């Protein structure tokens, strides 16, 4: 990866040996990189502007299955492969407060002192500083495909979830295993989903994964229904 610009806190000094990065995020004065193996690296400022320790570069021990990440001014965020989230850094406004009830997250955004999460069903969650209403939004907000956060404001892109690149699929009936092979774009987040009935408006997510730029093969060995309908979505 390549970084440039202000380097007062070493935020543009890429750690030696950093390879296989598939996604990056920039905070106030710190940087994050997600590697293909699901591990996260952080470097740069590790305090707030008053010099108080914030810990935005202290990646939690055991975080090894991340698929997406984001950075706020003094905090950092990551989505794990199962859709749970991990937060660390400044929590003065509750922006890094654990959200155990928040599941099936596919993307995050970090603002000045607030956080946003996009769920697989297209809904959004927000927490942290709400001084300017940046965490308040209409409960009717749905079909969101992307979120972003500024210092004191939030944005959501509403529309249809974009389909992934064309895929080929085969179903092996002998062991109820589905095998999907599809070309991916590096750094993009994908999800394999299914439902048993086409009339059911809800999809169940089997797994999340980050594109590598090459073809990935996915399998589903949990099928117990006589049939399942599958789709792969991309963010």
N, C-alpha and C positions, 0 to 999 in steps of 0.2 A: 504494500500500500504506500501511498504518497501523501504527505501532509504539508501544508504551507500556511503562512500568516504569522500572527503574533505567537511568540514562543516564550513569553515571560515566565510561564510556569512549566515549560517543557512539554506543552500540549501538542506541539508539532514535531517533537523529537520521537519518531517512531522507534519503539524498542527493537534493538538488534535481534535478529532471528525470528521476527514475527513473519510467519508465512501462512499460507492457506486461509487467509482472511476472506470471509464471504459477505460480511456486512460491517459497517462502521457507524458511529454516532458521535456527535460533538456537543459537549455541554458548554457551560459558561467559559471555563478555561481548562477543561479536561477532555480526554478522548477515550473512546471505547472501540474495541474491535472484537468481532465474533469470528472464531475460527471454525473450519469445517467439522472439527470433532466436537463442537458444542461448548467449548471452553471460551471464556471471556477474558480479555486483557484490558487494563485501564491504566492510564498515566496522565500526568499533568497536575493541576492544582488539587490538593486534598483538604482544603480548608475553605472557609468563606472569606469575603473581602475584609473582614475584621480580624482575620488571622486565627479565628477559632476553628479547631479541627472539625471537619464535616464528614470525611471518610468516603467521598464519592469515588475514590480510586481503590477502595478496599473491597475487592470482589469477594463475596461470601464464599467461605470454604465449602466445597462440595458442589458448587455450580458447574456442572459439566455436560448438561444436555440442553443448553439454550438454543433457541431457533430464531430469536429476534431480540433486538435491544434498542434502547433509547436513552437519551441523556437530558437532564434538566440543568438548571444553572449550577446547583451544588448537589445534585443527586443523580443516581443512575438506576436504570430499570432493565429487566430482561424477562422474556417469555420462555418458559420451559417447554419441552416437547409435548407434555401432556396438557398444555393450556393454562398451567398455573403461572404466577408471576413472582419474581424476586426483586426486591427493592432495597437500595442501600444509599447511604449518604445523609445529607441534612434532612432532619425531620421536624424542623421548628414550626412548620405549618401543617404537619401531618402528611406531607407529600410522599414520605417513605414508609408510612404506616402499613404494616402487613394487611392484606385483603383476603383472608382465608375463604370467604364466601364467593369470591370472584373466580370463575372457572371458564374454560373454553375461550381464553384470550388468544387473539392472533396477532395483535399489534399494540404498541404502547407509544406514548408521547410524553415528554417531560417539559414543563414550562418553567417559569421563574421559581415558583414554589408550589406548583400543582402538578397533578399527573392525570393522564387520560388512558383508558384501555378500550380497545375495540374487541368485541366478542364475535365469535364465529357466526352468530345469528344476526349480525349487523347492528346490534345495539351498542351503546357507549356507557361507560362508567367514568366518573370524575371525582377526585378528592384532593384535599390540600387547601391552599389559600383561595378564598372565594371573595376577596375584597372587591373585585371588579366584576363579579358574576361569572368568572371564567370556569367555574364548576357547575353553573346552573344552565340547564338546557331543557327544552320541551320534552316531556315524557313520550311524545309522539315521534321523537327522532328515531328513525329506523332505516334499514337498508343502507347503512353507512359502510363504505369500503376503505376509508382511510381517515386517520385523525392526525392533527398536528397541534402544537402548543407554542405560544409565544410567552413573553415575560408575564403578561397579565390578560391574555386572551386565548381562545381555543377555536379550532376549526375542524369541520367534518365534511368529507366529500361523500355525497349521497348519490347512489346509483346502483346498477346491477353489479354483482361480484363478477369480475372478469374471469373468463374461463382460461384454463391453462392451455399450453400448446397441445396440438393434436396428440392423442395417445393411442396405443394399441393395448388390447386387453384379452386375456384368455381365462376361462373358468375351468378349473380341474375338479370335476364332480367326484372323483374317487376319494378325495380327502377334504372336500368342501373348502378348497383354497382358491382364492382369486389372486391372479398375478397381473399387475399393471406395470407397464414400462412406458416412460414418457420423458422427452427431452425437457430440461429445466433451464431457467435463467439464473445465473449466479446471484445470490443475495436476496432473491424473491422468496416469499413465504408461501408454502402450499399446504393444502389439507385434503386428505382422502376422506370422503364422507359417503354415507349410504342411507337408504331407507327401504323398508320392506314393501311399502305400498306407495304408488305414485300419487294417490289422493292425499297422502300425509304431507302437510306443508313443511314439516320439520325434517332436517337432516341430522344424522348422528355422526360426529367426527370420530374417526378411528385413530388418526395420527396426524401430527403436524411435521413438516420437514422443510429445511432450507435448501433452495436450489444451489447446485454446484456448477452449473454450466454444462453438465454432461447428462446422459440418460440415467435415470434412477428407476429401479424396480421395487415396487411395493407389493406386499402380500396381505391378504386378510384370511386368517385361518379360523376366525370366530363365527363364520356363517353357520347358523342353525336353521334358518328359514328355508323354505322350499325355493325362494328366490330373493335376491336383493338387487336394488338399483344403486349404482355408484356414480359419483362425480368427483372430479378433482377441481378445487378452486384455488385461485392464486391472488395474492395481495401484493 
